[in-house]
């Protein structure tokens, strides 16, 4: 959970928003509380999507259909308003991590837990398909691990099995590596597609990696449609069932009811169905939920005008007049948000001390890695400059011997010509040395995972944990596209000798996506990076940046 920002809404319908839970491709997700005290998760659709009449109509149909979904293992839809200025949907809140977060933090799950997880998710699909819906985006990030069992969430791109189905403009339906071959090839998508996704989710839970690896979007699309899944690391007792779920032919896959028969009598109910570390995380979520839900009604902090920032006396006087109890807990949410909006020097020192204690970004954690390229081009430029330098040297020697001999103007023109040749040779030498150094310099590498962002080169590393990042996104186009980061303490990332950072509207460009290859490679890496940020950035990712 993260405190509300000044730009976030404070109330949606009958629900008062308490905290930020995350941000996806369709909008933000918030923790809300009803007037009767019920805690829910509220998804608020992005303003640009809300202006699309086709999307609004599709949202209306699917919100009505999602109301009909019952079952034990789905997060129930409790309310929705498709006609609001920004449509929203409220669902049951589950105090637990996503399957993706749990595996990223604690590693693969034991076979008994995977069986219980499979039974719960299969029963959830029975309820979804009984309501004549197809989820179409079942993935680890859409599975919550609750204290009494898993919950399937986010029916944002689900589709009714019957009737006309509308398609949201600009929405990529599904997640590469977890959706079915028929989704990849544009075929008819039915309940069997969810079974394929369920098989991929169980492989991820048992091995820590999807059945088709972690590669670029284009490679995953090809593997899903044509390659066999990698099941060598999966438990031997689960391999036959997982292979059937991941069959290319939808008709050859088992139904969710058949999966329940194959898994056997197992129940995820009770606190013992998950490993102890994940159970401790769930208990921590429940404690944080209770503390947040009992917080008094306080509006989110507002931006401080520039004129007010320039007058330190009124600000100091306001803090002096505040009750002592308000300043007693230094880690209270409101002061933390004031640090982000208008940090003062003492608060900055506290933030820096916190950064030193922040957890490190694990290099071996699950998540994609990116690297810059260009050594081949640098080698070609080195050879080109070297050849030109040899040619210029030869021309300089030839001018010195016969060309101006006997000329009346040789005493005037020859020194000028030699100076031009020498200047050109010096520039070519500099270009050759510079290209040679670029050819030898190792690539800049970027790692994005559940802990944060890791940048490294030549054994030197630089880390940005998600707790230190207030906003992150991909900016620019083509060769100028980069990953930009805004820090929570209001400062901008600084350049280092081995890692150049360019300022960008209060933040910094920390990684050049435009240096990852040619036109096609840049587009693929950009899409892959955006997908990684949606999964890992925990509400900090802003998909609207350009």
Buried (B, 14 or more C-beta within 10 A) or exposed (E): BBBBBEEBBEEBBEBBBBBBBBBBBBBBBBBBBBEEEBBBBBBBBBEEBBEBEEBBEBBBBBBEBBBEBEBBBBBBBBBBBBEBEBBBBBBBBBBBBBBBBBBBBBBBBBBEBBBBBBBBBBBBBBBBBEBBBBBBBBBBBBBBBBBBBBBBBBBBBBBBBEEEBBEBEEBBBBBBBBBBBBBBEEEEBBBBBBBBBBBBBBBBBBBBBBBBEBBBBBBBBBBBBEBEBBBEEBBEEBBEBBBBBBBBEBEEBBBBEBBBEBBEEBEBEEEEBBBEEBBEBBBEBBEBBEEBBEEEEEEBBEEEEEEEEEEEEEBEEEEEEEEEEEEEEEEBBBBBBBBBBBBBEEBBEBBEEBBEEBEEBBBEBBBBBBBBBBBEEBBEBBBBBBEBBEEBEEBBEEBBEEEBEEEEEEEEEBEEBEEEBEEBBEBBBEBBEBBBEBBEBEBBBBBBBBBBBBBBBEEEBBBBBBBBBBBBBBBBEEEEBBBBBBBBBBBBBEEEEBBEBBEBEEBBBBBBBBBBBEEEBBBBBBBBBBBBBBBBBBBBBBBEBE
